[in-house]
Amino acid sequence: MRLFGDFFDRMLGRGSWAVTVPTFDGPLLPNQRLEEAETVANLLEVDNLVSTGKGLLASSGNKLMLVQPDSSMEELVAFPQAITALAAARGMTALALDGEGIVIRGGAHDGLSIKSSGLQTLNCVTALTFLDSETLLATNGSTTVGAQGWRRDLMQKGATGSVWKIDLARGKADLVKDGLAWPAGVATTGSNRIFVSEAWRHRIIAIDLATGAQENVLEHLPAYPARISPAIDAGYWVTFYSCRNQLVEFILREDRFRDRMLSEVPEAFWMAPSLSSWNSYQEPMQGSQLKQMGVLKPYAVTRSYGLVVNCDPKMRPLSSYHSRADGKVHGILSACEIGDDLIVASRGGSKILKLAGVASGERG
């Protein structure tokens, strides 16, 4: 019966074969709050943000930077590979390096390196968080590409991602869950339950660390969720790669066209989600992306978008902050609270932004 159901869904364009996408509505109603935010610093392709007692840590390519309140920046260390994830706790900083696993700097486990567990290599770590001072949680986006290859994994309909629990004392990683479609963020809940963003399935799931049991907690999102960070009110901040697009949804179902696009067209010009737009006249466009009377409409369909959403402790959306089609701060991949302010990294806009006061209870 399931086979027949899939056949009819495909013929009628419904269920998993539908090319419609949810709209931004309710708590996700579009606004320009990210465009209006204060720029803290300009940092090329800024990716990860972590607040520490010594200042704000930020990654930029292969460099780890320390950003002070006066916007001055200091380069702490540079690696041969790009830094793909960051976490900090009790004097320790955990860093993931593209294709090279995880390294620990400072604290009791200084110098520890974890690259693989059994036959699985941690080649594509997308997010890290400390469960406690001796345990680290990591999401591995894919077994076939590195973290920089997220667009290829999406367009190849990858589902080889996994979540790992790492015992730092033993230097050993244990598999929690696999078969995920690009897990891009992970957050703790104060119990044995964790939240994981599954980007290509447009949802956030809860996973039991003891049993691996999975529950969908936030589904049918209109965008691709990325990292999750804690909020002061026991809620969460969820960042997003970009919004979904009907044409991309259609292309994902047209295998012959998609295979030719991946093999014959340079990646920068794929009809696929992006962290920034309007960098070249060769980029693909849809009719509503064209400027009318010299103006790009903010409601136009776009490949890139800026979005961060505040959720309650049960991962229900409360409010959102946007940079729309005509904006410049797209590709929001990381956020963290410092006092009453939310600090946001726009990788597409190469900026660190400050949303003043939103962490102190101001919502909407």
C-alpha positions in Angstrom: 0.0 0.0 0.0 2.9 2.3 0.8 4.2 1.8 -2.8 0.9 2.6 -4.3 0.6 5.7 -2.1 4.0 7.0 -3.2 3.0 6.4 -6.9 -0.2 8.4 -6.6 1.6 11.1 -4.6 4.1 11.4 -7.5 1.4 11.5 -10.1 -0.7 14.1 -8.3 2.1 16.2 -6.9 1.2 15.8 -3.3 2.8 14.6 0.0 6.6 14.3 -0.5 6.2 15.1 -4.2 4.6 18.4 -3.6 6.5 21.5 -4.8 4.6 23.9 -2.6 6.5 25.5 0.3 5.0 26.8 3.6 4.6 30.6 3.9 6.2 32.9 6.5 3.3 33.6 8.7 2.4 34.0 12.4 5.6 34.3 14.5 7.5 34.0 11.2 5.9 37.0 9.5 8.6 38.8 7.5 10.2 42.0 8.8 13.4 44.0 8.4 14.8 43.6 11.9 18.1 42.1 10.7 18.6 44.8 8.2 18.0 47.4 10.9 20.4 45.7 13.4 23.6 47.4 14.5 26.8 46.1 12.8 29.3 45.0 15.5 32.1 44.1 13.1 32.8 43.2 9.5 34.4 39.8 9.3 34.8 37.8 6.0 32.4 34.9 5.9 31.9 34.9 9.6 30.4 31.5 10.6 30.4 30.4 14.2 29.8 32.6 17.3 30.4 31.6 20.9 30.3 33.9 24.0 33.0 33.3 26.6 34.3 35.1 29.7 37.2 36.6 27.6 35.0 37.9 24.8 33.1 36.7 21.7 34.8 33.9 19.7 34.1 33.9 16.0 35.3 31.8 13.1 36.2 33.2 9.7 37.4 30.5 7.3 40.4 28.8 8.9 40.8 31.6 11.6 39.6 31.8 15.1 39.0 35.4 16.1 38.4 37.1 19.5 35.9 40.0 19.1 35.9 42.6 22.0 32.9 44.9 22.9 34.6 47.8 21.2 34.6 45.8 17.9 38.4 45.3 17.9 39.4 41.8 16.8 42.4 39.6 17.5 43.4 36.4 15.6 43.9 33.7 18.2 44.9 30.8 15.9 44.8 29.7 12.2 44.4 26.2 10.9 45.1 24.6 7.5 41.4 23.7 7.3 38.3 25.7 7.7 36.7 25.9 11.1 33.2 24.4 10.8 31.9 24.4 14.4 32.7 25.9 17.8 31.7 25.3 21.4 33.1 26.5 24.7 32.8 25.4 28.4 34.9 25.7 31.5 38.0 27.1 29.8 37.8 24.6 26.9 37.1 25.4 23.3 36.1 22.7 21.0 36.7 23.3 17.3 35.7 21.2 14.3 38.0 21.3 11.2 36.6 20.5 7.8 37.6 16.9 7.0 39.8 16.6 10.0 37.5 16.0 13.0 37.5 17.8 16.3 40.2 19.4 18.4 40.1 20.7 22.0 42.0 23.8 23.1 42.5 24.7 26.7 41.2 23.2 29.9 41.6 19.6 31.2 41.6 18.0 27.7 43.9 20.5 25.9 45.3 19.0 22.7 42.8 16.1 22.4 41.9 15.3 18.8 39.0 13.1 17.7 38.8 12.2 14.0 36.9 8.9 13.8 35.0 6.2 15.6 35.2 2.7 14.1 34.5 3.0 10.4 32.9 6.4 10.6 35.0 9.5 10.1 33.9 12.9 11.6 34.7 14.6 8.3 31.7 17.0 8.2 31.1 18.3 11.7 28.4 21.1 11.4 27.7 21.8 15.1 29.1 21.2 18.6 27.8 21.7 22.1 28.9 20.5 25.6 26.5 18.2 27.4 28.8 18.6 30.5 32.4 19.3 31.2 33.4 15.7 30.1 30.9 15.2 27.2 30.6 16.8 23.8 27.8 16.4 21.3 28.5 16.7 17.6 26.5 16.6 14.4 28.1 15.2 11.3 26.3 16.5 8.3 27.3 13.9 5.7 29.7 11.0 5.0 30.2 12.0 1.4 31.1 15.7 1.4 32.7 18.2 3.8 30.8 21.0 5.7 31.6 23.4 2.8 29.7 21.1 0.4 26.3 21.6 2.0 24.7 22.7 -1.3 25.9 19.6 -3.1 24.6 17.4 -0.3 21.1 19.0 -0.6 21.0 18.7 -4.3 22.1 15.1 -4.2 19.3 14.5 -1.6 21.8 13.3 1.0 20.7 11.5 4.2 23.9 10.2 5.7 24.2 12.6 8.6 24.6 11.5 12.2 24.7 12.7 15.8 27.6 11.7 18.2 28.2 11.7 21.9 31.9 12.1 22.7 33.5 11.1 26.0 36.4 13.5 26.3 38.1 11.5 29.2 38.2 8.4 27.0 38.6 10.2 23.7 35.9 8.0 22.3 32.8 8.9 20.1 29.6 6.9 20.3 26.9 7.1 17.6 23.6 8.4 18.9 21.6 8.5 15.6 22.3 8.2 11.9 20.4 8.4 8.6 19.7 12.1 9.1 19.4 14.6 6.2 22.1 17.1 7.1 21.9 17.6 10.9 23.2 21.2 11.2 22.5 22.1 14.8 22.3 20.5 18.3 21.1 21.8 21.7 20.7 20.3 25.1 17.5 20.5 27.2 18.7 19.7 30.7 17.6 16.1 30.4 18.5 13.1 28.3 16.7 14.7 25.4 18.4 16.8 22.8 17.2 18.9 19.9 18.7 18.5 16.5 17.9 20.5 13.3 17.6 18.3 10.3 18.0 20.9 7.5 17.0 19.0 4.3 13.8 17.7 5.9 13.0 21.2 7.1 12.4 20.2 10.7 13.8 20.1 14.3 13.7 16.7 16.0 14.1 15.5 19.6 16.4 12.5 20.2 16.7 10.5 23.4 20.5 10.0 24.1 19.9 6.7 25.8 17.6 5.0 23.3 18.1 7.0 20.1 14.3 7.4 19.9 13.2 10.3 17.7 10.3 12.7 17.8 9.4 15.5 15.5 9.0 18.8 17.4 8.9 21.5 14.7 8.1 20.4 11.2 7.2 21.9 7.7 9.5 24.9 8.1 9.7 27.3 5.2 13.5 27.4 5.5 16.5 25.2 6.1 17.4 25.2 9.8 21.0 25.5 10.9 22.5 25.9 14.4 20.6 26.1 17.6 21.7 28.1 20.6 20.2 28.5 24.1 18.2 31.6 25.2 18.2 33.1 28.6 14.5 32.2 29.2 15.2 28.5 28.7 14.2 28.8 25.1 16.3 28.6 21.9 17.5 30.6 19.0 17.4 28.8 15.6 19.3 30.1 12.6 18.7 29.2 9.0 20.8 28.7 5.8 18.2 30.2 3.5 14.5 30.0 2.7 12.9 27.2 0.6 12.1 27.9 -3.1 9.4 26.3 -5.3 11.8 26.0 -8.2 14.4 24.3 -6.0 11.7 21.9 -4.7 10.8 21.1 -8.3 14.4 20.5 -9.4 15.0 18.2 -6.5 12.3 15.9 -8.1 13.8 16.1 -11.6 16.7 13.8 -11.4 18.0 14.0 -15.0 18.0 17.8 -15.0 19.6 18.0 -11.5 22.4 15.5 -12.3 23.3 17.5 -15.4 23.2 20.8 -13.5 25.6 19.4 -10.8 28.0 18.0 -13.4 27.9 20.8 -16.1 27.2 24.1 -14.2 29.7 25.8 -11.8 28.4 25.5 -8.3 28.0 29.3 -7.8 25.4 29.3 -10.6 23.3 26.3 -9.5 19.6 26.9 -9.0 20.0 26.0 -5.3 19.8 27.8 -2.0 22.7 30.2 -1.3 24.1 32.3 1.5 24.1 35.4 -0.6 22.7 36.7 -3.9 23.3 39.2 -6.6 27.0 38.6 -6.7 27.1 38.0 -10.5 24.8 38.7 -13.5 25.2 34.9 -14.3 23.2 33.8 -11.2 19.9 32.0 -12.0 16.7 34.1 -11.5 13.0 33.7 -11.5 10.6 36.3 -12.8 9.8 37.7 -9.4 13.5 38.2 -8.7 13.9 40.7 -11.5 13.9 44.4 -10.5 10.8 46.4 -11.5 11.3 50.1 -12.0 14.8 49.7 -10.6 13.5 48.1 -7.4 13.9 44.5 -6.2 10.6 43.7 -4.4 11.2 42.5 -0.8 8.6 39.7 -1.3 10.4 38.4 -4.4 11.4 34.7 -4.6 15.1 34.5 -3.6 17.9 31.9 -3.3 19.3 33.6 -0.2 17.6 34.9 2.9 18.4 36.0 6.5 16.5 34.5 9.3 16.8 33.8 13.1 13.8 32.5 15.1 13.3 32.6 18.9 11.6 29.4 20.2 10.2 28.5 23.6 11.6 25.5 25.7 9.3 23.2 23.7 10.7 24.6 20.4 7.5 26.5 19.5 8.3 29.7 17.5 7.7 33.0 19.4 9.2 35.6 17.1 11.6 36.0 14.2 14.1 38.4 12.7 14.5 38.7 8.9 16.6 40.0 6.1 14.4 39.7 3.0 15.0 39.3 -0.7 16.3 42.9 -1.0 18.5 42.6 2.1 22.2 42.3 2.5 22.7 40.2 5.6 21.7 36.7 4.4 23.1 33.3 5.5 22.5 33.5 9.2 24.3 30.5 10.5 25.0 31.3 14.2 23.7 33.4 17.1 24.4 33.8 20.8 23.2 36.0 23.6 25.5 38.5 25.4 23.6 40.1 28.3 20.3 41.5 26.9 21.6 41.5 23.3 21.5 38.8 20.6 24.7 38.6 18.5 24.2 37.2 15.0 26.6 36.0 12.3 25.7 36.8 8.7 28.0 34.6 6.6 26.5 35.9 3.4 26.9 39.5 4.4 30.3 39.0 6.2 29.0 40.9 9.3 28.4 40.4 13.0 25.2 42.0 14.0 23.7 43.0 17.3 19.9 42.9 18.0 19.8 45.1 21.1 17.5 44.1 24.0 15.8 41.1 22.3 17.4 38.6 24.8 15.8 40.4 27.8 12.2 39.5 27.0 11.4 41.7 24.0 9.8 39.5 21.4 8.3 40.2 18.0 
